[in-house]
């Protein structure tokens, strides 16, 4: 069953059957103001922080789903009939109304045809102004003159998610609203500058044209489905100090047959004066500034997208890599993980491991944000070498105490709550940062970054001394030394609180995944160190030692063991009754370069045999069915869900990459295809979730809802899919002084092309595969000149800035 399609010309996903089974979401805003909205305009807006500066309210996980939102009601003033431009909240019968939702890159268009009126509401946020623009078009297709009232609606929040949900004896009397000069001002009295405005392009001060009070607009015993003001055709001019507030402006429109009109509503951060400035900027005749802002936003994405475009025989891969997977990876870097309909903003900051990985995925399209995230993480590292698992970057920035401490100021917790001890550290967290730094340098050529100096979380005092300051390179050493120190009786890294798998606590035991990650990080670090001319012999020796311990202790004859509990029991071994085979240890054995080729092949064959399903690879097999606290919380999760043998998406691309390292392009593609959301566009009765997004997990075969995808958008699967597909499958990898082309593709692929911008030069790469191989590069020419080809692929030297280069690669 299908609910929409990928529009390649506009890079939109078009939902043309609007009653999708679950929320299909999108993000607007790329800087300080951001919003998350579904296919029927339900969702919320925030400024900088979804936890402390929520602009509009959202009642998560509720019934009816995803309310409230940012709605436009249209009322026929001759008949009294009314509807919304997004299907919900009025929810007109789909026999009579046609609804379409176009999810674009940082914008959404809600389109509606009903009773002879075509309407469209576009939501977007300009790059440089903190204002959400509602660009509304209405056209009279009915053949007769129509008189319409149009009402905007959004519900203001008390800014702090907790205050929005508790202690109303205080919050209900702290927010106020007023209307003047055509502008609704929402004021949070306990904040120094806690204002928002709502306005439109035409001012009408009559009381029937605005409402600031939610309960007056909606009416008693009613909902957003049937607000009294819309039903009766007029507002009440309500406002008050105290209570719940909304942005309602009514516009009256008369349309001759065939006539079209455009209305602009503006929901912005700031007070009435800020609103006036923004209104005079955007609401000039014909709204050219709105069009320019929209165009600038399109160019912002075009610029990113053009950094890497592929054209392969795989339509789904082209669509995902060229648009949606990059978009998803970027949104993760920009927003971090804590604003969605799943994480509704009550838990914010940066997760150390997730952010470290996110920062590695888009250095080509977002070098600034990748770098600033890396710097935030360096400052969130302790001098012991472990990362603060969850932190707000503000904690490790210099600050002066705010003049007035409102409940919505991002708090600075006491040091004991900012910097946790080793016991609460996740052993993998900081290891991810090393490859991210190295990949950033490979992408940008910014070698001096390694010498920049930053502080450490535990010695830094935000209101005083900076403490210990060391280079990025030294930070990396401390991370590697920490992992070398924190090992268990088998010489394998301790898992500490947990490793990548949050639920596999191993009871304080040892984690194969962490030792493999340690190896991977060491390989990256040594390569960088050598390129910088540093003595890295200590770390080369460490690499060998880690590899030997891994091969000796973790290879169990059939695959790689997942770890050991504190009592020394092996997890993920042929002798284990449950959780015999795990993704993390087997994929990372190969991906880290620690496994021998022969063991790698056997291990990945076990992955295929035990973990492959038609919807992707399961995290482990068989599922755990009995609680076993020595293994961890995973044994208390239902079978087939989340970490307990669901198809956890994030590790799937590890398997694609591992297969390419073994030279098996067809296998890598089989795995890629099984998870690919694009391939499930016509199986929504199974998948339920958006086909344009990877989801955190897909229910596994042990569960009754096998194939149902959960938690879209905010997942490391996006970045990893992008990374594995582009750098390993298509094999285009920047190195310190060359762009490597080392594909591993299905044998049946005759050719593919990639346009890659790298260090300000364009590389138009054509890869031919006349001999039907999966891997191996026989010949490579850059602008007609042969370049070095070896086991590791072709090496294209850095070309001059601004040049456009033709690269031909022949596999064989
Ligand atoms: C969630 C967490 C991530 C973790 C994964 C597996 O996605 O955000 O940090 O690695 O679950 O447990």
Boltz pocket constraint, residues with backbone or C-beta under 6 A from the ligand:
constraints:
  - pocket:
      binder: B
      contacts: [[A, 351], [A, 353], [A, 354], [A, 499], [A, 500], [A, 501], [A, 502], [A, 503], [A, 643], [A, 696], [A, 715], [A, 716]]
      max_distance: 6.0
